[in-house]
Amino acid sequence: MKLFIGNKAYSSWSLRGWLAVKHSGLSFEEVTVPLYDENWSRRREGDEFAPSGGKVPILWDGDDIVVWDSLAIIEHLNDLTQNNRAFWPSDTGARAMARSMAAEMHSSFAALRREHSMNIRRIYPAAPISADVTAELERLYQIWLQARARYGQNGDFLFGDWSAADMMFAPVVTRLITYSLPMPRFVQAYAMAVIQHPHMQEWIGGAQAEDWVIERYEDGATDRSV
């Protein structure tokens, strides 16, 4: 397998796809493509990027199978490893809720993405947030609380054990910390559990080691949906 990702400091969707491949336990080659450098446009036109329209992450499973979009990567890897590696909760109700939450993360929370980009290397002091972001945080915390209350009592994550739902929300957790956004106590505990997961620690270490700086993601005020 070969997984193409963007800069670890900034690329939230790459993080989701990478966490999925790491969780699968399958061997893979990791290829980091610096976002928006002088070769970005040319590189995106290559054959390996064509199926995804030039976006990352993109996973090649051999020469014939290509999967793009983080949620699709999760489902592909779930199919490959379902007999020995759980991506979704085993309980039918919990699995339905986890998939619903992952899909909502995939399609929603636009203001949070737009106004608070992922930047794992920075922590900003708390600042006023917009009404749109406030509403989205309320929704986010509501569904996290429901998952924890109904299915998460036996572990530190949304459904107890680390799952695809946590992988989908992991970049949001980094945003909460980066921008010192308001977090209830149960969210603080969950956020620390996510950040301390070994795969997250490996990703964060990789982000800290990167040399690339993208100014548009350092000012706290541009599109944050990479």
C-alpha positions as a Python dict, from the first residue, in 0.01 Angstrom:
ca = {
    (1, 'M'): (0, 0, 0),
    (2, 'K'): (103, 359, -63),
    (3, 'L'): (-65, 649, 120),
    (4, 'F'): (-21, 1005, -5),
    (5, 'I'): (-74, 1269, 261),
    (6, 'G'): (-25, 1642, 304),
    (7, 'N'): (177, 1823, 569),
    (8, 'K'): (121, 1664, 908),
    (9, 'A'): (103, 2002, 1078),
    (10, 'Y'): (-195, 2120, 872),
    (11, 'S'): (-374, 1845, 679),
    (12, 'S'): (-672, 1728, 880),
    (13, 'W'): (-809, 1488, 620),
    (14, 'S'): (-465, 1333, 579),
    (15, 'L'): (-458, 1270, 952),
    (16, 'R'): (-785, 1077, 934),
    (17, 'G'): (-665, 857, 649),
    (18, 'W'): (-327, 798, 812),
    (19, 'L'): (-484, 700, 1145),
    (20, 'A'): (-697, 447, 960),
    (21, 'V'): (-402, 285, 787),
    (22, 'K'): (-204, 276, 1111),
    (23, 'H'): (-498, 116, 1289),
    (24, 'S'): (-528, -150, 1020),
    (25, 'G'): (-188, -290, 1108),
    (26, 'L'): (-112, -334, 738),
    (27, 'S'): (226, -229, 603),
    (28, 'F'): (226, 81, 385),
    (29, 'E'): (455, 339, 229),
    (30, 'E'): (389, 695, 345),
    (31, 'V'): (445, 973, 91),
    (32, 'T'): (418, 1330, 218),
    (33, 'V'): (331, 1589, -45),
    (34, 'P'): (404, 1945, 76),
    (35, 'L'): (86, 2146, 30),
    (36, 'Y'): (92, 2460, -182),
    (37, 'D'): (467, 2465, -252),
    (38, 'E'): (602, 2566, -593),
    (39, 'N'): (551, 2213, -728),
    (40, 'W'): (202, 2162, -586),
    (41, 'S'): (3, 2225, -905),
    (42, 'R'): (234, 2015, -1120),
    (43, 'R'): (244, 1730, -870),
    (44, 'R'): (-135, 1712, -846),
    (45, 'E'): (-154, 1650, -1221),
    (46, 'G'): (36, 1322, -1190),
    (47, 'D'): (-133, 989, -1262),
    (48, 'E'): (-119, 882, -898),
    (49, 'F'): (-335, 1181, -801),
    (50, 'A'): (-574, 1175, -1094),
    (51, 'P'): (-848, 962, -934),
    (52, 'S'): (-879, 1201, -639),
    (53, 'G'): (-878, 1518, -843),
    (54, 'G'): (-542, 1610, -693),
    (55, 'K'): (-652, 1591, -329),
    (56, 'V'): (-497, 1408, -36),
    (57, 'P'): (-518, 1161, 123),
    (58, 'I'): (-521, 900, -148),
    (59, 'L'): (-449, 532, -86),
    (60, 'W'): (-318, 293, -350),
    (61, 'D'): (-372, -71, -256),
    (62, 'G'): (-148, -237, -511),
    (63, 'D'): (-157, -114, -870),
    (64, 'D'): (-528, -153, -938),
    (65, 'I'): (-718, -40, -626),
    (66, 'V'): (-725, 329, -541),
    (67, 'V'): (-924, 486, -259),
    (68, 'W'): (-955, 856, -190),
    (69, 'D'): (-1148, 1045, 78),
    (70, 'S'): (-1071, 959, 438),
    (71, 'L'): (-1406, 796, 517),
    (72, 'A'): (-1378, 573, 212),
    (73, 'I'): (-1026, 476, 319),
    (74, 'I'): (-1161, 380, 661),
    (75, 'E'): (-1431, 161, 507),
    (76, 'H'): (-1187, -4, 263),
    (77, 'L'): (-950, -93, 543),
    (78, 'N'): (-1240, -212, 757),
    (79, 'D'): (-1334, -452, 477),
    (80, 'L'): (-976, -582, 457),
    (81, 'T'): (-929, -634, 831),
    (82, 'Q'): (-1279, -693, 968),
    (83, 'N'): (-1189, -1040, 1096),
    (84, 'N'): (-904, -919, 1316),
    (85, 'R'): (-913, -540, 1347),
    (86, 'A'): (-1224, -351, 1457),
    (87, 'F'): (-1284, -7, 1311),
    (88, 'W'): (-1645, 19, 1431),
    (89, 'P'): (-1809, -86, 1759),
    (90, 'S'): (-1936, -445, 1768),
    (91, 'D'): (-2273, -349, 1920),
    (92, 'T'): (-2528, -280, 1646),
    (93, 'G'): (-2666, 35, 1807),
    (94, 'A'): (-2324, 173, 1888),
    (95, 'R'): (-2202, 98, 1535),
    (96, 'A'): (-2500, 278, 1382),
    (97, 'M'): (-2439, 581, 1602),
    (98, 'A'): (-2066, 581, 1531),
    (99, 'R'): (-2121, 572, 1157),
    (100, 'S'): (-2380, 850, 1181),
    (101, 'M'): (-2140, 1068, 1379),
    (102, 'A'): (-1855, 1001, 1135),
    (103, 'A'): (-2079, 1097, 844),
    (104, 'E'): (-2189, 1415, 1021),
    (105, 'M'): (-1825, 1507, 1080),
    (106, 'H'): (-1757, 1445, 714),
    (107, 'S'): (-2031, 1679, 594),
    (108, 'S'): (-2075, 1937, 870),
    (109, 'F'): (-1899, 2179, 1107),
    (110, 'A'): (-1805, 2413, 823),
    (111, 'A'): (-1757, 2719, 1044),
    (112, 'L'): (-1517, 2536, 1275),
    (113, 'R'): (-1314, 2421, 974),
    (114, 'R'): (-1321, 2766, 814),
    (115, 'E'): (-1238, 2974, 1119),
    (116, 'H'): (-1001, 2739, 1303),
    (117, 'S'): (-762, 2551, 1076),
    (118, 'M'): (-564, 2255, 1198),
    (119, 'N'): (-215, 2356, 1308),
    (120, 'I'): (-75, 2095, 1543),
    (121, 'R'): (242, 2296, 1609),
    (122, 'R'): (68, 2598, 1757),
    (123, 'I'): (-135, 2684, 2066),
    (124, 'Y'): (-305, 3023, 2057),
    (125, 'P'): (-450, 3201, 2361),
    (126, 'A'): (-826, 3192, 2398),
    (127, 'A'): (-1007, 3451, 2191),
    (128, 'P'): (-1371, 3536, 2113),
    (129, 'I'): (-1535, 3290, 1875),
    (130, 'S'): (-1817, 3340, 1630),
    (131, 'A'): (-2178, 3251, 1690),
    (132, 'D'): (-2154, 2988, 1415),
    (133, 'V'): (-1858, 2817, 1579),
    (134, 'T'): (-2028, 2835, 1918),
    (135, 'A'): (-2334, 2659, 1777),
    (136, 'E'): (-2119, 2392, 1613),
    (137, 'L'): (-1926, 2328, 1934),
    (138, 'E'): (-2256, 2285, 2118),
    (139, 'R'): (-2365, 2027, 1860),
    (140, 'L'): (-2028, 1854, 1870),
    (141, 'Y'): (-2027, 1826, 2247),
    (142, 'Q'): (-2387, 1708, 2247),
    (143, 'I'): (-2318, 1407, 2025),
    (144, 'W'): (-1991, 1330, 2203),
    (145, 'L'): (-2172, 1331, 2537),
    (146, 'Q'): (-2445, 1104, 2402),
    (147, 'A'): (-2191, 855, 2269),
    (148, 'R'): (-1991, 853, 2590),
    (149, 'A'): (-2302, 819, 2809),
    (150, 'R'): (-2459, 541, 2604),
    (151, 'Y'): (-2161, 339, 2486),
    (152, 'G'): (-1834, 477, 2621),
    (153, 'Q'): (-1835, 381, 2987),
    (154, 'N'): (-1578, 102, 2947),
    (155, 'G'): (-1303, 309, 2789),
    (156, 'D'): (-1165, 654, 2727),
    (157, 'F'): (-1302, 707, 2377),
    (158, 'L'): (-1641, 786, 2228),
    (159, 'F'): (-1749, 423, 2217),
    (160, 'G'): (-1510, 290, 2477),
    (161, 'D'): (-1235, 155, 2254),
    (162, 'W'): (-1051, 357, 1987),
    (163, 'S'): (-1262, 347, 1671),
    (164, 'A'): (-1316, 507, 1333),
    (165, 'A'): (-1537, 768, 1500),
    (166, 'D'): (-1243, 888, 1709),
    (167, 'M'): (-1024, 896, 1397),
    (168, 'M'): (-1277, 1120, 1222),
    (169, 'F'): (-1292, 1361, 1516),
    (170, 'A'): (-919, 1358, 1597),
    (171, 'P'): (-841, 1672, 1390),
    (172, 'V'): (-1124, 1854, 1571),
    (173, 'V'): (-961, 1766, 1901),
    (174, 'T'): (-637, 1925, 1783),
    (175, 'R'): (-828, 2240, 1688),
    (176, 'L'): (-984, 2263, 2033),
    (177, 'I'): (-636, 2259, 2184),
    (178, 'T'): (-466, 2480, 1925),
    (179, 'Y'): (-721, 2760, 1965),
    (180, 'S'): (-788, 2712, 2337),
    (181, 'L'): (-1157, 2670, 2259),
    (182, 'P'): (-1397, 2625, 2553),
    (183, 'M'): (-1428, 2261, 2660),
    (184, 'P'): (-1647, 2108, 2931),
    (185, 'R'): (-1464, 1877, 3170),
    (186, 'F'): (-1569, 1557, 2993),
    (187, 'V'): (-1444, 1701, 2662),
    (188, 'Q'): (-1109, 1788, 2820),
    (189, 'A'): (-1073, 1427, 2936),
    (190, 'Y'): (-1168, 1291, 2596),
    (191, 'A'): (-935, 1532, 2417),
    (192, 'M'): (-641, 1423, 2632),
    (193, 'A'): (-719, 1057, 2561),
    (194, 'V'): (-716, 1124, 2187),
    (195, 'I'): (-394, 1328, 2195),
    (196, 'Q'): (-220, 1064, 2405),
    (197, 'H'): (-312, 776, 2175),
    (198, 'P'): (15, 627, 2042),
    (199, 'H'): (-80, 688, 1679),
    (200, 'M'): (-162, 1052, 1751),
    (201, 'Q'): (167, 1094, 1934),
    (202, 'E'): (350, 954, 1632),
    (203, 'W'): (169, 1193, 1398),
    (204, 'I'): (234, 1492, 1624),
    (205, 'G'): (602, 1401, 1641),
    (206, 'G'): (612, 1393, 1263),
    (207, 'A'): (443, 1732, 1244),
    (208, 'Q'): (695, 1883, 1485),
    (209, 'A'): (980, 1750, 1270),
    (210, 'E'): (851, 1908, 948),
    (211, 'D'): (1036, 2206, 804),
    (212, 'W'): (747, 2342, 598),
    (213, 'V'): (556, 2652, 706),
    (214, 'I'): (241, 2763, 525),
    (215, 'E'): (167, 3120, 625),
    (216, 'R'): (-200, 3098, 531),
    (217, 'Y'): (-245, 2848, 813),
    (218, 'E'): (-39, 3041, 1064),
    (219, 'D'): (-249, 3356, 1092),
    (220, 'G'): (-562, 3196, 1236),
    (221, 'A'): (-799, 3357, 986),
    (222, 'T'): (-810, 3165, 656),
    (223, 'D'): (-980, 2862, 502),
    (224, 'R'): (-922, 2568, 733),
    (225, 'S'): (-1070, 2278, 540),
    (226, 'V'): (-758, 2108, 399),
}
